Amino acid sequence: MIDGREMTVTEIADMLGVSARALAVRRSNLGGCSYQLIVDMYRNNQLESKHDKHYRHLVNGKWTTVTAVAEELGIQPHTISNYRCSHRKPDGSKPTLEETWEHFKNGKQSGRVARTHYVMGRRMTIAEAAKQYSTTENALRKYMSKHGSSLGTAVRRLEERRAKQAQKDIMSILGF
């Protein structure tokens, strides 16, 4: 019974703009609830339709998408997906989007802490070294990878190249 009239699964699926198989899977995922509940959820924009391919999650009493939550938190949707996949519960299920939202809202961030290296007697990250020595992180990373060297060596080599170029420029100005 949908809105007081009997309908087949195919008719319900056509009305919602999904396949009968998708409707059956949706019902199974929701614990075998009634088709009326599923229709109501589609009408309230709690579930995706053929025009909206993003699954809805209940976060703080509001149905929303991963993309909307990521935008609100100022992070990438991929970060949320990575967090949910890598922090599974003991039973193997992912944390809810609301639990994930709480994690990131409380200022906790995922990811690694940047590694520090010795450069000219000081400890600094690649980003700090790039900023201090007026180059890009990619240039330093590429040199380190290509030559199998440390950040200190990459920076020292950069400074040597700059000094050599400056010497060439001065000599050309003097006419030598």
ABEGO torsion letter per residue (X at the ends): XBGGBBBBAAAAAAAAGBBAAAAAAAAAAAGGBBAAAAAAAAAAGABBBAABABBBBBBGGBBBBAAAAAAAAGBBAAAAAAAAAABBBAAGBBBBAAAAAAAAAAGBBBEBBBBBBBBGGBBBBAAAAAAAAGBBAAAAAAAAAAAGBBAAAAAAAAAAAAAAAAAAAAAAAAGX
